[in-house]
Amino acid sequence: MKLGDTIWLFNENKRVYKDGHSGPVYREHFEAHTIVAENRASWILDNEDGMKIDKRTELLRQPERGGWYGRSCYVYATQQAVDDACYVREMRATLSRLILNCTDVNIIRAVENCFREALGEHWMNR
């Protein structure tokens, strides 16, 4: 990260609902910010509260009292990282539902083999 970069913060408190859906749109939790200044320990973001990202940990520094984004504030350094997080969230739910409803033993075995190949011999212990 460097001065002028755009980063995205996951704000669990920001909720945008799509018509006819019960839950918030996951992608809408992400907020873009620009790094506008820096000091020895932090990058300073473009909001009125002067949010900072710790240079060593690359995590959002919360104020001593309260917090801007609740407990789950993650920093995403690229648009690709945001896209990947959204893809994982969507596909994890979709694949879980498909596997739970699957009654074809060959498909279940194929899924198992994919996990074995990707995660190694101790794949079930993860």
CORDA-V222296 format. One record per residue. N is the residue number from 1. RES is the residue in one letter. OMEGA is omega as a letter, one per 20 degrees, with the letter a starting at -180 (* if undefined). Layout:
# CORDA-V222296
n=N res=RES omega=OMEGA
n=N res=RES omega=OMEGA
This chain:
# CORDA-V222296
n=1 res=M omega=a
n=2 res=K omega=r
n=3 res=L omega=a
n=4 res=G omega=r
n=5 res=D omega=r
n=6 res=T omega=r
n=7 res=I omega=r
n=8 res=W omega=r
n=9 res=L omega=r
n=10 res=F omega=a
n=11 res=N omega=a
n=12 res=E omega=a
n=13 res=N omega=r
n=14 res=K omega=a
n=15 res=R omega=r
n=16 res=V omega=a
n=17 res=Y omega=r
n=18 res=K omega=r
n=19 res=D omega=r
n=20 res=G omega=r
n=21 res=H omega=a
n=22 res=S omega=a
n=23 res=G omega=r
n=24 res=P omega=r
n=25 res=V omega=a
n=26 res=Y omega=a
n=27 res=R omega=a
n=28 res=E omega=r
n=29 res=H omega=a
n=30 res=F omega=r
n=31 res=E omega=r
n=32 res=A omega=r
n=33 res=H omega=r
n=34 res=T omega=r
n=35 res=I omega=a
n=36 res=V omega=r
n=37 res=A omega=r
n=38 res=E omega=r
n=39 res=N omega=a
n=40 res=R omega=a
n=41 res=A omega=a
n=42 res=S omega=r
n=43 res=W omega=a
n=44 res=I omega=a
n=45 res=L omega=a
n=46 res=D omega=r
n=47 res=N omega=a
n=48 res=E omega=a
n=49 res=D omega=r
n=50 res=G omega=r
n=51 res=M omega=a
n=52 res=K omega=r
n=53 res=I omega=r
n=54 res=D omega=a
n=55 res=K omega=a
n=56 res=R omega=a
n=57 res=T omega=a
n=58 res=E omega=r
n=59 res=L omega=r
n=60 res=L omega=r
n=61 res=R omega=r
n=62 res=Q omega=r
n=63 res=P omega=a
n=64 res=E omega=r
n=65 res=R omega=a
n=66 res=G omega=r
n=67 res=G omega=a
n=68 res=W omega=a
n=69 res=Y omega=a
n=70 res=G omega=a
n=71 res=R omega=a
n=72 res=S omega=r
n=73 res=C omega=r
n=74 res=Y omega=r
n=75 res=V omega=r
n=76 res=Y omega=a
n=77 res=A omega=a
n=78 res=T omega=r
n=79 res=Q omega=r
n=80 res=Q omega=r
n=81 res=A omega=r
n=82 res=V omega=r
n=83 res=D omega=r
n=84 res=D omega=r
n=85 res=A omega=r
n=86 res=C omega=r
n=87 res=Y omega=r
n=88 res=V omega=a
n=89 res=R omega=a
n=90 res=E omega=a
n=91 res=M omega=r
n=92 res=R omega=r
n=93 res=A omega=a
n=94 res=T omega=a
n=95 res=L omega=r
n=96 res=S omega=a
n=97 res=R omega=a
n=98 res=L omega=a
n=99 res=I omega=r
n=100 res=L omega=a
n=101 res=N omega=a
n=102 res=C omega=r
n=103 res=T omega=a
n=104 res=D omega=a
n=105 res=V omega=a
n=106 res=N omega=r
n=107 res=I omega=r
n=108 res=I omega=r
n=109 res=R omega=r
n=110 res=A omega=r
n=111 res=V omega=r
n=112 res=E omega=r
n=113 res=N omega=r
n=114 res=C omega=r
n=115 res=F omega=r
n=116 res=R omega=a
n=117 res=E omega=a
n=118 res=A omega=a
n=119 res=L omega=r
n=120 res=G omega=a
n=121 res=E omega=a
n=122 res=H omega=a
n=123 res=W omega=a
n=124 res=M omega=a
n=125 res=N omega=a
n=126 res=R omega=*
